[in-house]
Amino acid sequence: MREEKQPPPPPPPKSVTTTSTSSKPNSLLSRLIDLDTTWSLHIHTICHPFPRSILKALELCGDGRFWFPIPIALFFSSSLSLKSNHLQSILIGLLIGSLFDLILIGLIKFLIRRPRPFYNKGMHLTVAVDHWSFPSGHSSRVWFISYFLYLSSASIPAALIQLGYSGNQWIGSDDGKIVKIFVSIVCLWSAATSISRVLLGRHFVLDVIAGACLGVLEALLVFNFCKV
């Protein structure tokens, strides 16, 4: 008698647990990115009537090409650097932190490679890494500056006194009212600059939040390293 061929055994069922576990993180990340994209566009749209000239001014003030020459010029100014070792420490910290921020942000952008919003217009890119959006370099830079100055606020009055401003009763006082006002203004500038990145369409909301967190972390590291 002729033997009937048996059909091949069915393939083993896929592990439901493995599939759901591996897809869950990707699904959460995709949902987070979609939510971030939607809200960023919504914020950009409803704030569109906001004067673009003000947003562009904030963009320029937070640009690295604007900030790098300032501490360098002050540091190499003999009339200032030789008079105050406290000012030297603060300027060295700003220089080291700015360079560290430039390298770190560039590396993360190169690794993540998140495209900028499609509605980003009127931006003149200077280097290839600026094509990428995550994280915001402006946000990290301005928050590094503001938080580093906040951490260094105890040394600022001493630096001003060494520079010959001890005659002012506010500077010479224990509470350092002028220093507190100055640091508060810088923090407000940092917040406004960060918000302007979303309003201009340069970045998504998460880009700005991540940049601000990195800036604060950089300030902590540089402050402890330089012992200002």
C-alpha positions in Angstrom: 0.0 0.0 0.0 1.1 3.5 -0.8 1.8 5.5 2.3 0.2 9.0 2.4 2.6 11.9 3.0 2.0 13.6 6.2 1.8 17.4 6.1 4.7 19.2 7.7 4.2 20.2 11.3 3.0 23.7 11.8 5.6 26.3 12.9 5.8 26.9 16.6 3.7 29.8 17.8 5.5 33.1 18.3 6.1 34.2 21.8 3.5 36.7 22.6 5.4 37.9 25.6 8.6 38.6 23.6 6.8 40.5 20.8 4.8 42.7 23.2 7.9 43.4 25.3 10.1 44.4 22.4 7.4 46.6 20.7 6.3 48.4 23.9 9.3 50.7 24.3 9.2 51.6 20.6 5.5 52.3 20.9 5.9 54.6 23.9 8.7 56.5 22.3 6.7 56.9 19.1 3.7 58.2 21.0 6.0 60.6 23.0 7.5 61.9 19.8 4.1 62.3 18.1 2.8 64.2 21.1 5.9 66.4 21.2 5.5 67.2 17.5 1.8 68.0 17.8 2.2 70.3 20.8 5.2 72.0 19.4 3.3 72.8 16.2 0.3 74.0 18.2 2.4 76.3 20.3 4.2 77.7 17.3 0.9 78.3 15.5 -1.0 80.0 18.3 2.0 82.3 19.1 2.7 83.1 15.4 1.6 86.8 15.8 4.3 87.3 18.4 6.9 89.9 17.0 9.5 87.8 15.1 12.1 90.6 15.6 12.1 90.0 19.3 12.5 86.2 18.8 15.3 86.8 16.4 17.0 89.1 18.9 16.8 86.4 21.6 18.2 83.9 19.1 21.2 86.2 18.4 21.8 86.9 22.0 22.0 83.1 22.8 24.2 82.3 19.8 27.6 80.8 20.6 29.2 83.2 18.1 28.0 86.0 20.3 28.9 84.5 23.6 32.4 83.1 23.0 34.1 86.5 22.3 32.8 88.1 25.5 34.5 85.9 28.2 37.6 85.6 26.0 37.9 89.4 25.6 37.4 89.9 29.3 39.8 87.2 30.3 42.6 88.6 28.2 41.9 92.1 29.3 44.9 92.9 31.6 43.0 95.7 33.3 40.4 93.3 34.6 42.0 89.9 34.9 45.0 91.1 36.9 42.9 92.9 39.4 40.4 90.1 40.4 41.2 86.4 40.8 37.5 85.8 41.5 36.7 87.3 38.0 39.4 85.1 36.5 37.8 82.0 38.0 34.3 82.9 36.7 35.6 83.7 33.2 37.6 80.5 33.0 34.5 78.5 34.1 32.4 80.2 31.4 35.0 79.4 28.8 35.4 75.8 29.8 31.6 75.3 30.1 30.9 76.9 26.7 33.5 74.6 25.0 32.1 71.6 26.8 28.6 72.5 25.9 29.6 72.9 22.2 31.2 69.4 22.1 28.5 67.6 24.0 25.5 69.1 22.1 27.2 68.5 18.8 27.9 64.8 19.7 24.3 64.2 20.9 22.9 65.8 17.8 25.1 63.7 15.6 24.0 60.5 17.4 20.3 61.2 17.7 19.8 63.0 14.3 16.3 64.2 14.9 15.3 66.5 12.0 14.2 70.0 12.8 10.5 71.0 12.5 9.3 71.2 8.9 8.0 74.7 9.5 11.5 76.0 10.5 12.3 78.8 8.1 14.8 81.6 7.7 17.6 79.7 9.5 21.1 80.0 8.1 23.0 76.8 9.0 26.7 77.1 9.4 27.8 73.5 10.2 26.3 70.2 9.3 25.3 69.2 12.8 23.0 72.2 13.0 20.6 70.4 10.7 19.6 68.3 13.7 17.2 69.3 16.3 17.7 67.3 19.5 18.8 68.8 21.9 18.6 72.6 21.7 22.0 74.1 21.8 20.7 77.6 22.5 18.8 76.3 25.6 21.7 74.3 26.9 24.0 77.4 26.5 21.8 80.0 28.1 20.9 77.7 31.0 24.5 76.8 31.6 25.4 80.6 31.7 22.5 81.5 34.0 22.9 78.6 36.4 26.7 78.9 36.5 26.3 82.6 37.4 23.7 81.6 40.0 26.2 79.1 41.6 28.9 81.7 41.4 26.8 84.5 42.9 28.8 84.4 46.2 32.0 85.2 44.3 30.6 88.0 42.1 30.5 90.6 45.0 34.1 89.8 45.9 35.1 90.2 42.2 33.4 93.6 42.0 35.1 94.8 45.2 38.5 93.7 43.8 37.7 95.8 40.7 37.1 98.9 42.9 33.3 98.9 43.2 33.3 98.6 47.0 31.9 102.1 47.4 28.4 101.0 46.3 26.4 100.0 49.4 24.4 97.4 47.5 27.4 95.6 46.2 29.2 95.8 49.6 26.1 94.6 51.5 25.8 91.1 52.8 22.7 90.2 50.7 24.2 91.4 47.5 21.0 92.9 46.1 22.5 94.0 42.7 24.0 90.5 42.2 20.6 88.9 42.9 18.9 91.2 40.5 21.5 90.6 37.9 21.3 86.8 38.2 17.5 87.0 38.2 17.5 89.0 34.9 19.9 86.4 33.4 17.6 83.6 34.4 14.6 85.3 32.8 16.6 85.8 29.7 17.4 82.1 29.6 13.8 81.2 29.9 12.7 83.6 27.2 15.4 82.4 24.9 14.4 78.8 25.4 10.7 79.5 24.7 11.7 81.5 21.6 13.2 78.3 20.1 9.8 76.7 19.9 8.0 79.9 18.9 10.5 80.4 16.0 10.0 76.8 14.9 13.6 76.0 15.4 13.0 73.2 17.9 10.4 70.9 19.5 9.4 71.2 23.1 11.4 68.2 24.2 14.5 69.6 22.5 14.3 72.7 24.6 13.7 70.8 27.9 16.6 68.4 27.2 18.9 71.3 26.4 17.9 73.2 29.5 18.6 70.1 31.7 21.9 69.5 30.0 22.9 73.2 30.6 22.1 72.9 34.3 24.1 69.7 34.6 27.1 71.3 32.7 27.0 74.2 35.2 27.1 71.9 38.2 30.1 70.0 36.7 32.1 73.0 35.7 31.4 74.9 39.0 32.7 71.9 41.0 35.6 71.5 38.6 36.7 75.1 38.7 36.0 75.6 42.4 34.7 79.1 41.8 
